[in-house]
């Protein structure tokens, strides 16, 4: 896996975390 794949993976994790936190804050 190249560094580009790692960057895309980290960006995906960041988006997932933001969505998760948003759901937790709504409840």
mmCIF entry with sequence, helices, sheets and N, C-alpha, C, O atoms, coordinates in Angstrom:
data_MODEL
# 
_entry.id   MODEL 
# 
_entity.id                         1 
_entity.type                       polymer 
_entity.pdbx_number_of_molecules   1 
# 
_entity_poly.entity_id                      1 
_entity_poly.type                           'polypeptide(L)' 
_entity_poly.nstd_linkage                   no 
_entity_poly.nstd_monomer                   no 
_entity_poly.pdbx_seq_one_letter_code       
;(UNK)(UNK)(UNK)(UNK)(UNK)(UNK)(UNK)(UNK)(UNK)(UNK)(UNK)(UNK)(UNK)(UNK)(UNK)(UNK)
(UNK)(UNK)(UNK)(UNK)(UNK)(UNK)(UNK)(UNK)(UNK)(UNK)(UNK)
;
_entity_poly.pdbx_seq_one_letter_code_can   XXXXXXXXXXXXXXXXXXXXXXXXXXX 
_entity_poly.pdbx_strand_id                 A 
# 
loop_
_entity_poly_seq.entity_id 
_entity_poly_seq.num 
_entity_poly_seq.mon_id 
_entity_poly_seq.hetero 
1 1  UNK n 
1 2  UNK n 
1 3  UNK n 
1 4  UNK n 
1 5  UNK n 
1 6  UNK n 
1 7  UNK n 
1 8  UNK n 
1 9  UNK n 
1 10 UNK n 
1 11 UNK n 
1 12 UNK n 
1 13 UNK n 
1 14 UNK n 
1 15 UNK n 
1 16 UNK n 
1 17 UNK n 
1 18 UNK n 
1 19 UNK n 
1 20 UNK n 
1 21 UNK n 
1 22 UNK n 
1 23 UNK n 
1 24 UNK n 
1 25 UNK n 
1 26 UNK n 
1 27 UNK n 
# 
_struct_asym.id          A 
_struct_asym.entity_id   1 
# 
_struct_conf.conf_type_id            HELX_P 
_struct_conf.id                      HELX_P1 
_struct_conf.pdbx_PDB_helix_id       AA1 
_struct_conf.beg_label_comp_id       UNK 
_struct_conf.beg_label_asym_id       A 
_struct_conf.beg_label_seq_id        3 
_struct_conf.pdbx_beg_PDB_ins_code   ? 
_struct_conf.end_label_comp_id       UNK 
_struct_conf.end_label_asym_id       A 
_struct_conf.end_label_seq_id        26 
_struct_conf.pdbx_end_PDB_ins_code   ? 
_struct_conf.beg_auth_comp_id        UNK 
_struct_conf.beg_auth_asym_id        A 
_struct_conf.beg_auth_seq_id         3 
_struct_conf.end_auth_comp_id        UNK 
_struct_conf.end_auth_asym_id        A 
_struct_conf.end_auth_seq_id         26 
_struct_conf.pdbx_PDB_helix_class    1 
_struct_conf.details                 ? 
_struct_conf.pdbx_PDB_helix_length   24 
# 
_struct_conf_type.id          HELX_P 
_struct_conf_type.criteria    ? 
_struct_conf_type.reference   ? 
# 
loop_
_atom_site.group_PDB 
_atom_site.id 
_atom_site.type_symbol 
_atom_site.label_atom_id 
_atom_site.label_alt_id 
_atom_site.label_comp_id 
_atom_site.label_asym_id 
_atom_site.label_entity_id 
_atom_site.label_seq_id 
_atom_site.pdbx_PDB_ins_code 
_atom_site.Cartn_x 
_atom_site.Cartn_y 
_atom_site.Cartn_z 
_atom_site.occupancy 
_atom_site.B_iso_or_equiv 
_atom_site.pdbx_formal_charge 
_atom_site.auth_seq_id 
_atom_site.auth_comp_id 
_atom_site.auth_asym_id 
_atom_site.auth_atom_id 
_atom_site.pdbx_PDB_model_num 
ATOM 1   N N  . UNK A 1 1  ? 0.859   -1.192 0.000  1.00 0.00 ? 1  UNK A N  1 
ATOM 2   C CA . UNK A 1 1  ? 0.000   0.000  0.000  1.00 0.00 ? 1  UNK A CA 1 
ATOM 3   C C  . UNK A 1 1  ? 0.893   1.239  0.000  1.00 0.00 ? 1  UNK A C  1 
ATOM 4   O O  . UNK A 1 1  ? 1.801   1.365  0.821  1.00 0.00 ? 1  UNK A O  1 
ATOM 5   N N  . UNK A 1 2  ? 0.620   2.150  -0.931 1.00 0.00 ? 2  UNK A N  1 
ATOM 6   C CA . UNK A 1 2  ? 1.419   3.377  -1.029 1.00 0.00 ? 2  UNK A CA 1 
ATOM 7   C C  . UNK A 1 2  ? 0.939   4.440  -0.058 1.00 0.00 ? 2  UNK A C  1 
ATOM 8   O O  . UNK A 1 2  ? -0.062  4.262  0.637  1.00 0.00 ? 2  UNK A O  1 
ATOM 9   N N  . UNK A 1 3  ? 1.667   5.546  -0.019 1.00 0.00 ? 3  UNK A N  1 
ATOM 10  C CA . UNK A 1 3  ? 1.298   6.621  0.918  1.00 0.00 ? 3  UNK A CA 1 
ATOM 11  C C  . UNK A 1 3  ? -0.033  7.243  0.529  1.00 0.00 ? 3  UNK A C  1 
ATOM 12  O O  . UNK A 1 3  ? -0.759  7.749  1.384  1.00 0.00 ? 3  UNK A O  1 
ATOM 13  N N  . UNK A 1 4  ? -0.359  7.206  -0.771 1.00 0.00 ? 4  UNK A N  1 
ATOM 14  C CA . UNK A 1 4  ? -1.645  7.767  -1.216 1.00 0.00 ? 4  UNK A CA 1 
ATOM 15  C C  . UNK A 1 4  ? -2.787  6.972  -0.603 1.00 0.00 ? 4  UNK A C  1 
ATOM 16  O O  . UNK A 1 4  ? -3.788  7.542  -0.169 1.00 0.00 ? 4  UNK A O  1 
ATOM 17  N N  . UNK A 1 5  ? -2.633  5.652  -0.569 1.00 0.00 ? 5  UNK A N  1 
ATOM 18  C CA . UNK A 1 5  ? -3.658  4.805  0.029  1.00 0.00 ? 5  UNK A CA 1 
ATOM 19  C C  . UNK A 1 5  ? -3.800  5.095  1.513  1.00 0.00 ? 5  UNK A C  1 
ATOM 20  O O  . UNK A 1 5  ? -4.906  5.108  2.054  1.00 0.00 ? 5  UNK A O  1 
ATOM 21  N N  . UNK A 1 6  ? -2.662  5.329  2.169  1.00 0.00 ? 6  UNK A N  1 
ATOM 22  C CA . UNK A 1 6  ? -2.703  5.616  3.606  1.00 0.00 ? 6  UNK A CA 1 
ATOM 23  C C  . UNK A 1 6  ? -3.429  6.937  3.865  1.00 0.00 ? 6  UNK A C  1 
ATOM 24  O O  . UNK A 1 6  ? -4.214  7.048  4.806  1.00 0.00 ? 6  UNK A O  1 
ATOM 25  N N  . UNK A 1 7  ? -3.157  7.940  3.017  1.00 0.00 ? 7  UNK A N  1 
ATOM 26  C CA . UNK A 1 7  ? -3.814  9.248  3.181  1.00 0.00 ? 7  UNK A CA 1 
ATOM 27  C C  . UNK A 1 7  ? -5.316  9.093  2.989  1.00 0.00 ? 7  UNK A C  1 
ATOM 28  O O  . UNK A 1 7  ? -6.103  9.651  3.753  1.00 0.00 ? 7  UNK A O  1 
ATOM 29  N N  . UNK A 1 8  ? -5.718  8.331  1.962  1.00 0.00 ? 8  UNK A N  1 
ATOM 30  C CA . UNK A 1 8  ? -7.147  8.129  1.713  1.00 0.00 ? 8  UNK A CA 1 
ATOM 31  C C  . UNK A 1 8  ? -7.779  7.402  2.887  1.00 0.00 ? 8  UNK A C  1 
ATOM 32  O O  . UNK A 1 8  ? -8.903  7.713  3.280  1.00 0.00 ? 8  UNK A O  1 
ATOM 33  N N  . UNK A 1 9  ? -7.060  6.431  3.450  1.00 0.00 ? 9  UNK A N  1 
ATOM 34  C CA . UNK A 1 9  ? -7.581  5.667  4.592  1.00 0.00 ? 9  UNK A CA 1 
ATOM 35  C C  . UNK A 1 9  ? -7.778  6.575  5.802  1.00 0.00 ? 9  UNK A C  1 
ATOM 36  O O  . UNK A 1 9  ? -8.804  6.510  6.480  1.00 0.00 ? 9  UNK A O  1 
ATOM 37  N N  . UNK A 1 10 ? -6.773  7.431  6.069  1.00 0.00 ? 10 UNK A N  1 
ATOM 38  C CA . UNK A 1 10 ? -6.872  8.342  7.219  1.00 0.00 ? 10 UNK A CA 1 
ATOM 39  C C  . UNK A 1 10 ? -8.002  9.341  7.012  1.00 0.00 ? 10 UNK A C  1 
ATOM 40  O O  . UNK A 1 10 ? -8.716  9.672  7.959  1.00 0.00 ? 10 UNK A O  1 
ATOM 41  N N  . UNK A 1 11 ? -8.172  9.827  5.783  1.00 0.00 ? 11 UNK A N  1 
ATOM 42  C CA . UNK A 1 11 ? -9.256  10.778 5.509  1.00 0.00 ? 11 UNK A CA 1 
ATOM 43  C C  . UNK A 1 11 ? -10.596 10.094 5.747  1.00 0.00 ? 11 UNK A C  1 
ATOM 44  O O  . UNK A 1 11 ? -11.523 10.702 6.283  1.00 0.00 ? 11 UNK A O  1 
ATOM 45  N N  . UNK A 1 12 ? -10.698 8.826  5.348  1.00 0.00 ? 12 UNK A N  1 
ATOM 46  C CA . UNK A 1 12 ? -11.936 8.071  5.555  1.00 0.00 ? 12 UNK A CA 1 
ATOM 47  C C  . UNK A 1 12 ? -12.211 7.914  7.043  1.00 0.00 ? 12 UNK A C  1 
ATOM 48  O O  . UNK A 1 12 ? -13.356 8.024  7.480  1.00 0.00 ? 12 UNK A O  1 
ATOM 49  N N  . UNK A 1 13 ? -11.159 7.655  7.825  1.00 0.00 ? 13 UNK A N  1 
ATOM 50  C CA . UNK A 1 13 ? -11.336 7.517  9.273  1.00 0.00 ? 13 UNK A CA 1 
ATOM 51  C C  . UNK A 1 13 ? -11.819 8.832  9.871  1.00 0.00 ? 13 UNK A C  1 
ATOM 52  O O  . UNK A 1 13 ? -12.697 8.834  10.734 1.00 0.00 ? 13 UNK A O  1 
ATOM 53  N N  . UNK A 1 14 ? -11.258 9.939  9.424  1.00 0.00 ? 14 UNK A N  1 
ATOM 54  C CA . UNK A 1 14 ? -11.644 11.254 9.942  1.00 0.00 ? 14 UNK A CA 1 
ATOM 55  C C  . UNK A 1 14 ? -13.120 11.525 9.679  1.00 0.00 ? 14 UNK A C  1 
ATOM 56  O O  . UNK A 1 14 ? -13.836 12.006 10.557 1.00 0.00 ? 14 UNK A O  1 
ATOM 57  N N  . UNK A 1 15 ? -13.576 11.211 8.452  1.00 0.00 ? 15 UNK A N  1 
ATOM 58  C CA . UNK A 1 15 ? -14.980 11.434 8.110  1.00 0.00 ? 15 UNK A CA 1 
ATOM 59  C C  . UNK A 1 15 ? -15.862 10.529 8.969  1.00 0.00 ? 15 UNK A C  1 
ATOM 60  O O  . UNK A 1 15 ? -16.907 10.956 9.459  1.00 0.00 ? 15 UNK A O  1 
ATOM 61  N N  . UNK A 1 16 ? -15.437 9.282  9.149  1.00 0.00 ? 16 UNK A N  1 
ATOM 62  C CA . UNK A 1 16 ? -16.212 8.339  9.968  1.00 0.00 ? 16 UNK A CA 1 
ATOM 63  C C  . UNK A 1 16 ? -16.322 8.840  11.401 1.00 0.00 ? 16 UNK A C  1 
ATOM 64  O O  . UNK A 1 16 ? -17.386 8.751  12.013 1.00 0.00 ? 16 UNK A O  1 
ATOM 65  N N  . UNK A 1 17 ? -15.228 9.363  11.933 1.00 0.00 ? 17 UNK A N  1 
ATOM 66  C CA . UNK A 1 17 ? -15.246 9.872  13.314 1.00 0.00 ? 17 UNK A CA 1 
ATOM 67  C C  . UNK A 1 17 ? -16.186 11.066 13.436 1.00 0.00 ? 17 UNK A C  1 
ATOM 68  O O  . UNK A 1 17 ? -16.944 11.166 14.400 1.00 0.00 ? 17 UNK A O  1 
ATOM 69  N N  . UNK A 1 18 ? -16.137 11.968 12.464 1.00 0.00 ? 18 UNK A N  1 
ATOM 70  C CA . UNK A 1 18 ? -16.998 13.151 12.521 1.00 0.00 ? 18 UNK A CA 1 
ATOM 71  C C  . UNK A 1 18 ? -18.463 12.735 12.477 1.00 0.00 ? 18 UNK A C  1 
ATOM 72  O O  . UNK A 1 18 ? -19.289 13.280 13.209 1.00 0.00 ? 18 UNK A O  1 
ATOM 73  N N  . UNK A 1 19 ? -18.789 11.755 11.608 1.00 0.00 ? 19 UNK A N  1 
ATOM 74  C CA . UNK A 1 19 ? -20.179 11.293 11.513 1.00 0.00 ? 19 UNK A CA 1 
ATOM 75  C C  . UNK A 1 19 ? -20.588 10.636 12.821 1.00 0.00 ? 19 UNK A C  1 
ATOM 76  O O  . UNK A 1 19 ? -21.701 10.847 13.303 1.00 0.00 ? 19 UNK A O  1 
ATOM 77  N N  . UNK A 1 20 ? -19.695 9.839  13.397 1.00 0.00 ? 20 UNK A N  1 
ATOM 78  C CA . UNK A 1 20 ? -20.001 9.145  14.653 1.00 0.00 ? 20 UNK A CA 1 
ATOM 79  C C  . UNK A 1 20 ? -20.253 10.145 15.773 1.00 0.00 ? 20 UNK A C  1 
ATOM 80  O O  . UNK A 1 20 ? -21.211 10.009 16.533 1.00 0.00 ? 20 UNK A O  1 
ATOM 81  N N  . UNK A 1 21 ? -19.380 11.157 15.870 1.00 0.00 ? 21 UNK A N  1 
ATOM 82  C CA . UNK A 1 21 ? -19.542 12.176 16.920 1.00 0.00 ? 21 UNK A CA 1 
ATOM 83  C C  . UNK A 1 21 ? -20.835 12.961 16.709 1.00 0.00 ? 21 UNK A C  1 
ATOM 84  O O  . UNK A 1 21 ? -21.513 13.307 17.676 1.00 0.00 ? 21 UNK A O  1 
ATOM 85  N N  . UNK A 1 22 ? -21.178 13.243 15.458 1.00 0.00 ? 22 UNK A N  1 
ATOM 86  C CA . UNK A 1 22 ? -22.406 13.989 15.175 1.00 0.00 ? 22 UNK A CA 1 
ATOM 87  C C  . UNK A 1 22 ? -23.617 13.197 15.643 1.00 0.00 ? 22 UNK A C  1 
ATOM 88  O O  . UNK A 1 22 ? -24.544 13.761 16.224 1.00 0.00 ? 22 UNK A O  1 
ATOM 89  N N  . UNK A 1 23 ? -23.613 11.895 15.393 1.00 0.00 ? 23 UNK A N  1 
ATOM 90  C CA . UNK A 1 23 ? -24.735 11.049 15.824 1.00 0.00 ? 23 UNK A CA 1 
ATOM 91  C C  . UNK A 1 23 ? -24.805 11.011 17.338 1.00 0.00 ? 23 UNK A C  1 
ATOM 92  O O  . UNK A 1 23 ? -25.894 11.084 17.908 1.00 0.00 ? 23 UNK A O  1 
ATOM 93  N N  . UNK A 1 24 ? -23.656 10.899 18.003 1.00 0.00 ? 24 UNK A N  1 
ATOM 94  C CA . UNK A 1 24 ? -23.646 10.842 19.460 1.00 0.00 ? 24 UNK A CA 1 
ATOM 95  C C  . UNK A 1 24 ? -24.166 12.154 20.053 1.00 0.00 ? 24 UNK A C  1 
ATOM 96  O O  . UNK A 1 24 ? -24.876 12.141 21.059 1.00 0.00 ? 24 UNK A O  1 
ATOM 97  N N  . UNK A 1 25 ? -23.813 13.289 19.431 1.00 0.00 ? 25 UNK A N  1 
ATOM 98  C CA . UNK A 1 25 ? -24.252 14.588 19.939 1.00 0.00 ? 25 UNK A CA 1 
ATOM 99  C C  . UNK A 1 25 ? -25.753 14.777 19.746 1.00 0.00 ? 25 UNK A C  1 
ATOM 100 O O  . UNK A 1 25 ? -26.398 15.470 20.532 1.00 0.00 ? 25 UNK A O  1 
ATOM 101 N N  . UNK A 1 26 ? -26.312 14.161 18.701 1.00 0.00 ? 26 UNK A N  1 
ATOM 102 C CA . UNK A 1 26 ? -27.750 14.312 18.440 1.00 0.00 ? 26 UNK A CA 1 
ATOM 103 C C  . UNK A 1 26 ? -28.566 13.551 19.473 1.00 0.00 ? 26 UNK A C  1 
ATOM 104 O O  . UNK A 1 26 ? -29.688 13.949 19.788 1.00 0.00 ? 26 UNK A O  1 
ATOM 105 N N  . UNK A 1 27 ? -28.026 12.473 20.000 1.00 0.00 ? 27 UNK A N  1 
ATOM 106 C CA . UNK A 1 27 ? -28.789 11.665 20.967 1.00 0.00 ? 27 UNK A CA 1 
ATOM 107 C C  . UNK A 1 27 ? -28.740 12.288 22.356 1.00 0.00 ? 27 UNK A C  1 
ATOM 108 O O  . UNK A 1 27 ? -29.325 11.749 23.295 1.00 0.00 ? 27 UNK A O  1 
# 
